[in-house]
Amino acid sequence: MMPVRLSPLLLMSVIAVLAVLTSGFLWHRAADANEALRQANTRADSTEAVIKNVQYTLKIFNDITQGRADEKERDRQEDETRRTALRNDLQGDRCALVFVPVAAERRLLDRAARARAVPGTTGRNPATYAGALPAAHR
């Protein structure tokens, strides 16, 4: 069997065709890789934006929760101050020692709750109620 001799021109042509085919294949693969990278970056940016929005929302909820807790503590302290002042004002007043019937107490508390729930509906000035207290407590 005789070895096959290729002409240098044919050999160069085959190499050139293989080089063109290889470069075309690699260019196509690079374009696919670039598209996949672009899509991955788009998804990453979108995911990052969603995570930032969730973090911001949680921060807002935490701020609201902390504000409500602070408000409740402030209200509790104000209520305690009011109770202490009321005890001091009523100390020595014999009417303050008389128990109010449960039904009357419930009606008074219900009325006070309604008055707090809808402010300004009675049309009365709270200062006018001071006449119910003895002169020493006005």
N, CA and C of each residue as an Amber inpcrd file, in Angstrom:
protein
   414
   0.8190000  -1.1440000   0.0000000   0.0000000   0.0000000   0.0000000
   0.8870000   1.2390000   0.0000000   0.4970000   2.1280000  -0.7620000
   1.3030000   3.3250000  -0.9330000   0.7260000   4.4540000  -0.0990000
   1.5910000   5.1680000   0.5190000   1.0860000   6.2950000   1.2820000
   0.4750000   7.3360000   0.3510000  -0.5900000   7.9420000   0.8240000
  -1.2970000   8.9560000   0.0480000  -0.6080000  10.2810000   0.3050000
  -0.2620000  10.9120000  -0.7850000   0.3750000  12.2190000  -0.6550000
  -0.6240000  13.2900000  -1.0530000  -0.8050000  14.1950000  -0.1480000
  -1.7080000  15.3020000  -0.4310000  -0.8910000  16.4860000  -0.8920000
  -1.4700000  17.1930000  -1.7480000  -0.7660000  18.3750000  -2.2140000
  -0.8160000  19.4290000  -1.1090000   0.2090000  20.2640000  -1.0180000
   0.2180000  21.2930000   0.0200000  -0.9860000  22.2250000  -0.0800000
  -1.4580000  22.4830000  -1.2570000  -2.6030000  23.3730000  -1.4270000
  -3.8670000  22.7180000  -0.8590000  -4.0390000  21.4390000  -1.0910000
  -5.1960000  20.7290000  -0.5550000  -5.1250000  20.6530000   0.9570000
  -3.9580000  20.4000000   1.4770000  -3.7540000  20.3390000   2.9190000
  -4.0730000  21.6890000   3.5700000  -3.6060000  22.7590000   2.9580000
  -3.8870000  24.1070000   3.4840000  -5.3720000  24.4270000   3.3890000
  -6.0220000  23.9680000   2.3620000  -7.4530000  24.2050000   2.2060000
  -8.2430000  23.4680000   3.2850000  -7.8670000  22.2250000   3.5640000
  -8.5420000  21.4510000   4.6030000  -8.3440000  22.1150000   5.9570000
  -7.1240000  22.5390000   6.2410000  -6.8390000  23.2130000   7.5150000
  -7.6330000  24.5100000   7.6060000  -7.7110000  25.2720000   6.5280000
  -8.4540000  26.5350000   6.5140000  -9.9400000  26.2840000   6.7570000
 -10.4980000  25.2540000   6.1190000 -11.9110000  24.9440000   6.3090000
 -12.1610000  24.5290000   7.7560000 -11.2750000  23.6770000   8.3010000
 -11.4200000  23.2800000   9.7050000 -11.3040000  24.4830000  10.6420000
 -10.3960000  25.4000000  10.3540000 -10.2360000  26.5950000  11.1830000
 -11.4930000  27.4670000  11.1260000 -12.0660000  27.6230000   9.9360000
 -13.2780000  28.4280000   9.7820000 -14.4420000  27.7630000  10.5230000
 -14.5860000  26.4560000  10.3730000 -15.6620000  25.7500000  11.0560000
 -15.4970000  25.8230000  12.5780000 -14.2640000  25.6310000  13.0440000
 -13.9970000  25.6980000  14.4890000 -14.2710000  27.0990000  15.0200000
 -13.8030000  28.1150000  14.3130000 -14.0350000  29.4870000  14.7900000
 -15.5250000  29.8230000  14.7590000 -16.2620000  29.3570000  13.7660000
 -17.7040000  29.5910000  13.7030000 -18.4170000  28.9110000  14.8620000
 -18.0060000  27.6690000  15.1510000 -18.5970000  26.9430000  16.2750000
 -18.3010000  27.6630000  17.5920000 -17.0470000  28.0710000  17.7820000
 -16.6650000  28.7730000  19.0200000 -17.3640000  30.1350000  19.1360000
 -17.5380000  30.8420000  17.9990000 -18.2250000  32.1360000  18.0300000
 -19.6860000  31.9310000  18.4420000 -20.3210000  30.8820000  17.9060000
 -21.7140000  30.5810000  18.2530000 -21.8250000  30.2220000  19.7420000
 -20.9050000  29.4260000  20.2540000 -20.9070000  29.0480000  21.6760000
 -20.6850000  30.2840000  22.5610000 -19.8030000  31.1980000  22.1490000
 -19.5510000  32.4210000  22.9150000 -20.7960000  33.3000000  22.9370000
 -21.5030000  33.3720000  21.8190000 -22.7390000  34.1650000  21.7680000
 -23.7850000  33.5630000  22.7090000 -23.9140000  32.2230000  22.7190000
 -24.8420000  31.5680000  23.6350000 -24.4510000  31.8260000  25.0860000
 -23.1580000  31.7450000  25.3680000 -22.6780000  31.9790000  26.7370000
 -22.9450000  33.4220000  27.1590000 -22.7230000  34.3710000  26.2470000
 -22.9880000  35.7800000  26.5690000 -24.4710000  36.0240000  26.8330000
 -25.3500000  35.3880000  26.0670000 -26.7890000  35.5330000  26.2750000
 -27.2000000  34.9380000  27.6230000 -26.6490000  33.7630000  27.9290000
 -26.9500000  33.1400000  29.2290000 -26.4530000  34.0190000  30.3720000
 -25.2780000  34.6160000  30.2110000 -24.7280000  35.5110000  31.2360000
 -25.6120000  36.7460000  31.3930000 -26.0840000  37.3080000  30.2860000
 -26.9580000  38.4860000  30.3470000 -28.2580000  38.1510000  31.0760000
 -28.8460000  36.9890000  30.7740000 -30.0810000  36.5810000  31.4360000
 -29.8450000  36.3380000  32.9290000 -28.7130000  35.7300000  33.2620000
 -28.3960000  35.4850000  34.6790000 -28.2200000  36.8050000  35.4180000
 -27.5630000  37.7660000  34.7850000 -27.3830000  39.0840000  35.4160000
 -28.7240000  39.7850000  35.6050000 -29.6130000  39.6550000  34.6140000
 -30.9430000  40.2630000  34.7290000 -31.7090000  39.6450000  35.8890000
 -31.6590000  38.3120000  36.0040000 -32.3460000  37.6410000  37.1170000
 -31.7300000  38.0350000  38.4590000 -30.4080000  38.1330000  38.4940000
 -29.7370000  38.5190000  39.7440000 -30.1340000  39.9350000  40.1480000
 -30.1890000  40.8520000  39.1800000 -30.5950000  42.2290000  39.4880000
 -32.0360000  42.2650000  39.9820000 -32.9050000  41.5030000  39.3290000
 -34.3070000  41.4550000  39.7360000 -34.4330000  40.8680000  41.1410000
 -33.7150000  39.7990000  41.4070000 -33.7530000  39.1690000  42.7230000
 -33.2220000  40.1220000  43.7870000 -32.1550000  40.8300000  43.4640000
 -31.5880000  41.7910000  44.4170000 -32.5880000  42.8980000  44.7330000
 -33.3090000  43.3630000  43.7160000 -34.3130000  44.4110000  43.9370000
 -35.4350000  43.8910000  44.8300000 -35.8710000  42.6560000  44.6030000
 -36.9340000  42.0800000  45.4290000 -36.4540000  41.9420000  46.8700000
 -35.2340000  41.4670000  47.0530000 -34.6910000  41.3010000  48.4110000
 -34.5940000  42.6520000  49.1100000 -34.1490000  43.6750000  48.4030000
 -34.0660000  45.0100000  49.0060000 -35.4520000  45.5150000  49.4020000
 -36.4620000  45.2650000  48.5510000 -37.8230000  45.6870000  48.8830000
 -38.3500000  44.9570000  50.1100000 -38.0600000  43.6590000  50.2040000
 -38.4990000  42.8850000  51.3640000 -37.8140000  43.4010000  52.6250000
 -36.5090000  43.6690000  52.5360000 -35.7860000  44.1900000  53.6990000
 -36.3420000  45.5450000  54.1170000 -36.6410000  46.4000000  53.1550000
 -37.1900000  47.7160000  53.4670000 -38.5640000  47.5860000  54.1230000
 -39.3820000  46.6670000  53.5960000 -40.7060000  46.4380000  54.1760000
 -40.5950000  45.9310000  55.6090000 -39.6840000  44.9900000  55.8450000
 -39.4900000  44.4810000  57.2040000 -39.0100000  45.5870000  58.1390000
 -38.1450000  46.4650000  57.6470000 -37.6760000  47.5880000  58.4730000
 -38.8510000  48.4900000  58.8460000 -39.7300000  48.7490000  57.8790000
 -40.9060000  49.5800000  58.1580000 -41.7890000  48.9110000  59.2110000
 -42.0430000  47.6040000  59.0530000 -42.8660000  46.8880000  60.0270000
 -42.2160000  46.9090000  61.4100000 -40.8970000  46.7270000  61.4560000
 -40.2010000  46.7680000  62.7480000 -40.3020000  48.1520000  63.3770000
 -40.1620000  49.1960000  62.5630000 -40.2950000  50.5650000  63.0820000
 -41.6990000  50.8040000  63.6330000 -42.7030000  50.3320000  62.9020000
 -44.0910000  50.5020000  63.3610000 -44.3100000  49.7470000  64.6600000
 -43.8240000  48.5120000  64.7220000 -43.9810000  47.6980000  65.9300000
 -43.2950000  48.3570000  67.1130000 -42.0770000  48.8610000  66.9010000
 -41.3550000  49.5250000  67.9840000 -42.0850000  50.7970000  68.4100000
 -42.6070000  51.5490000  67.4450000 -43.3530000  52.7620000  67.7740000
 -44.5990000  52.4580000  68.5930000 -45.2960000  51.3850000  68.2230000
 -46.4930000  51.0070000  68.9910000 -46.1240000  50.5650000  70.3970000
 -45.0240000  49.8140000  70.5320000 -44.5840000  49.3820000  71.8610000
 -44.2060000  50.5930000  72.7100000 -43.5110000  51.5570000  72.1030000
 -43.1480000  52.7750000  72.8340000 -44.3980000  53.5500000  73.2560000
 -45.3680000  53.6250000  72.3450000 -46.6080000  54.3380000  72.6460000
 -47.3700000  53.6580000  73.7940000 -47.4180000  52.3270000  73.7810000
 -48.1000000  51.6070000  74.8590000 -47.4040000  51.8460000  76.1930000
 -46.0750000  51.8410000  76.1860000 -45.3360000  52.0840000  77.4280000
 -45.5880000  53.5050000  77.9240000 -45.5870000  54.4660000  76.9930000
 -45.8480000  55.8660000  77.3620000 -47.2650000  55.9970000  77.9370000
 -48.2380000  55.3400000  77.2940000 -49.6180000  55.3740000  77.7990000
 -49.7070000  54.7480000  79.1840000 -49.0060000  53.6310000  79.3770000
 -49.0250000  52.9640000  80.6810000 -48.4640000  53.8850000  81.7630000
 -47.3730000  54.5720000  81.4490000 -46.7850000  55.4860000  82.4280000
 -47.7110000  56.6690000  82.7090000 -48.3420000  57.2130000  81.6600000
 -49.2790000  58.3220000  81.8540000 -50.4770000  57.8830000  82.6830000
 -50.9690000  56.6730000  82.4320000 -52.0990000  56.1540000  83.2140000
 -51.7200000  56.0060000  84.6830000 -50.5320000  55.5160000  84.9380000
 -50.0790000  55.3600000  86.3260000 -49.9520000  56.7280000  86.9990000
 -49.4380000  57.7100000  86.2730000 -49.3330000  59.0740000  86.8150000
 -50.7230000  59.6280000  87.1180000 -51.6740000  59.4070000  86.1790000
 -53.0470000  59.8690000  86.3870000 -53.6850000  59.1920000  87.5960000
 -53.4720000  57.8770000  87.7360000 -54.0430000  57.1520000  88.8810000
 -53.4920000  57.6960000  90.1910000 -52.1920000  57.9250000  90.2160000
 -51.5660000  58.4450000  91.4340000 -52.1240000  59.8270000  91.7610000
 -52.2390000  60.6860000  90.7470000 -52.7790000  62.0300000  90.9760000
 -54.2320000  61.9460000  91.4480000 -55.0070000  61.0490000  90.8610000
 -56.4030000  60.8960000  91.2660000 -56.4940000  60.3960000  92.7040000
 -55.6670000  59.4240000  93.0820000 -55.6680000  58.9390000  94.4740000
 -55.3180000  60.0740000  95.4330000 -54.3220000  60.8710000  95.0540000
 -53.9320000  61.9890000  95.9190000 -55.0550000  63.0190000  96.0310000
 -55.7310000  63.2970000  94.9070000 -56.8280000  64.2710000  94.9190000
 -58.0110000  63.7780000  95.7560000 -58.2740000  62.4830000  95.7240000
 -59.4360000  61.9370000  96.4160000 -59.1370000  61.4830000  97.8340000
 -57.8990000  61.5740000  98.2390000 -57.5350000  61.1370000  99.5940000
 -58.2470000  62.0160000 100.6260000 -58.9140000  61.3730000 101.5640000
 -59.6280000  62.1140000 102.6000000 -61.0540000  62.4560000 102.2110000
 -61.4580000  62.2470000 100.9770000 -62.8210000  62.5220000 100.5370000
 -63.6620000  61.2850000 100.8490000 -64.6360000  61.4420000 101.7280000
 -65.3920000  60.2630000 102.1610000 -66.2650000  59.7050000 101.0470000
 -66.6580000  60.5140000 100.0780000 -67.4480000  60.0000000  98.9540000
 -66.6070000  59.0620000  98.0880000 -65.3160000  59.3060000  98.0610000
 -64.4390000  58.4550000  97.2580000 -64.3260000  57.0610000  97.8360000
 -64.6430000  56.8950000  99.1100000 -64.5440000  55.5910000  99.7530000
 -65.7800000  54.7300000  99.5250000 -66.8740000  55.3300000  99.0320000
 -68.1170000  54.6010000  98.8100000 -68.0080000  53.8570000  97.4770000
 -68.3580000  52.5800000  97.4880000 -68.3090000  51.7880000  96.2660000
 -69.4790000  52.1270000  95.3720000 -69.2180000  52.1790000  94.0800000
 -70.2440000  52.4400000  93.0850000 -70.8170000  51.0820000  92.6690000
 -72.1370000  50.9520000  92.5500000 -72.7110000  49.6790000  92.1000000
 -72.1360000  49.2790000  90.7320000 -72.0010000  47.9810000  90.5200000
 -71.3730000  47.4640000  89.3060000 -72.1030000  47.9440000  88.0510000
 -73.4050000  47.9380000  88.0750000 -74.1710000  48.3560000  86.8960000
 -73.9020000  49.8250000  86.5700000 -73.8550000  50.6710000  87.5960000
 -73.5850000  52.1030000  87.3710000 -72.1610000  52.2900000  86.8640000
 -71.2430000  51.5440000  87.4430000 -69.8490000  51.6510000  86.9990000
 -69.7220000  51.2530000  85.5250000 -70.3880000  50.1770000  85.1580000
 -70.3240000  49.7090000  83.7730000 -70.9000000  50.7560000  82.8150000
 -72.0280000  51.3720000  83.1730000 -72.6190000  52.4010000  82.3090000
 -71.6830000  53.6050000  82.1910000 -71.0760000  54.0070000  83.2990000
 -70.1500000  55.1460000  83.2530000 -68.9320000  54.8380000  82.3830000
 -68.3950000  53.6260000  82.5340000 -67.2300000  53.2470000  81.7250000
 -67.5930000  53.1390000  80.2490000 -68.7770000  52.6200000  79.9390000
 -69.2160000  52.5450000  78.5470000 -69.3680000  53.9380000  77.9520000
 -69.9530000  54.8350000  78.7250000 -70.1220000  56.2090000  78.2320000
 -68.7680000  56.8690000  77.9980000 -67.8440000  56.6660000  78.9200000
 -66.5090000  57.2570000  78.7540000 -65.8120000  56.6740000  77.5230000
 -65.9840000  55.3810000  77.2930000 -65.3600000  54.7530000  76.1220000
 -65.9490000  55.3140000  74.8310000 -67.2560000  55.5140000  74.8020000
 -67.8760000  56.0940000  73.6050000 -67.4140000  57.5290000  73.3980000
 -67.2830000  58.2730000  74.4670000 -66.8440000  59.6730000  74.3550000
 -65.4100000  59.7350000  73.8360000 -64.5560000  58.7900000  74.2370000
 -63.1770000  58.7450000  73.7390000 -63.1310000  58.2850000  72.2900000
 -64.0450000  57.3940000  71.9040000 -64.0310000  56.8480000  70.5530000
 -64.4660000  57.8770000  69.5230000 -65.3790000  58.7550000  69.8760000
 -65.8710000  59.7710000  68.9500000 -65.6950000  61.1330000  69.6140000
 -64.4930000  61.7010000  69.5450000 -64.2590000  62.9730000  70.2320000
 -65.0500000  64.1150000  69.5950000 -65.4740000  65.0080000  70.4280000
 -66.1410000  66.2210000  69.9590000 -67.6030000  66.0320000  69.5980000
 -68.1830000  64.8640000  69.8290000 -69.5800000  64.6680000  69.4340000
 -70.5460000  65.1640000  70.4920000 -70.0880000  65.3220000  71.7440000
 -71.0070000  65.7440000  72.7880000 -71.2570000  67.2370000  72.7400000
 -70.3260000  67.9800000  72.1590000 -70.4880000  69.4260000  72.0830000
 -70.2180000  70.1110000  73.4020000 -69.7460000  69.3850000  74.3980000
 -69.4780000  69.9670000  75.7050000 -67.9860000  70.1910000  75.8720000
 -67.6640000  71.2010000  76.6240000 -66.2720000  71.4920000  76.9390000
 -65.9040000  70.7030000  78.1890000 -64.8060000  69.9020000  78.1760000
 -64.4380000  69.1210000  79.3550000 -64.2100000  69.9890000  80.5860000
 -63.8650000  71.2580000  80.4120000 -63.6450000  72.1290000  81.5640000
 -64.9390000  72.3700000  82.3310000 -66.1010000  72.1980000  81.6750000
 -67.3750000  72.4220000  82.3610000 -67.6740000  71.3310000  83.3680000
 -67.0110000  70.1960000  83.2760000 -67.2410000  69.1180000  84.2110000
 -66.5300000  69.3600000  85.5430000 -65.6910000  70.3910000  85.5970000
 -64.9510000  70.6550000  86.8440000 -65.8990000  71.0510000  87.9640000
 -67.0860000  71.5100000  87.6390000 -68.0350000  71.9090000  88.6770000
 -68.4880000  70.7440000  89.5310000 -68.2980000  69.5200000  89.0650000
 -68.7290000  68.3490000  89.8380000 -67.7640000  68.0570000  90.9790000
 -66.5650000  68.6020000  90.9020000 -65.5660000  68.3740000  91.9640000
 -65.7400000  69.4290000  93.0540000 -65.3560000  69.0790000  94.2720000
 -65.3810000  70.1100000  95.3260000 -64.4410000  71.2360000  94.9530000
 -64.6920000  72.4210000  95.4890000 -63.9140000  73.6050000  95.1400000
 -62.4140000  73.4040000  95.3960000 -62.0610000  72.6300000  96.4050000
 -60.6440000  72.4320000  96.7420000 -59.9180000  71.6500000  95.6450000
 -60.6500000  70.8950000  94.8090000 -60.0120000  70.0520000  93.8040000
 -60.0780000  70.6330000  92.4160000 -60.6020000  71.8250000  92.2440000
 -60.7030000  72.4320000  90.9140000 -59.4090000  73.0340000  90.4890000
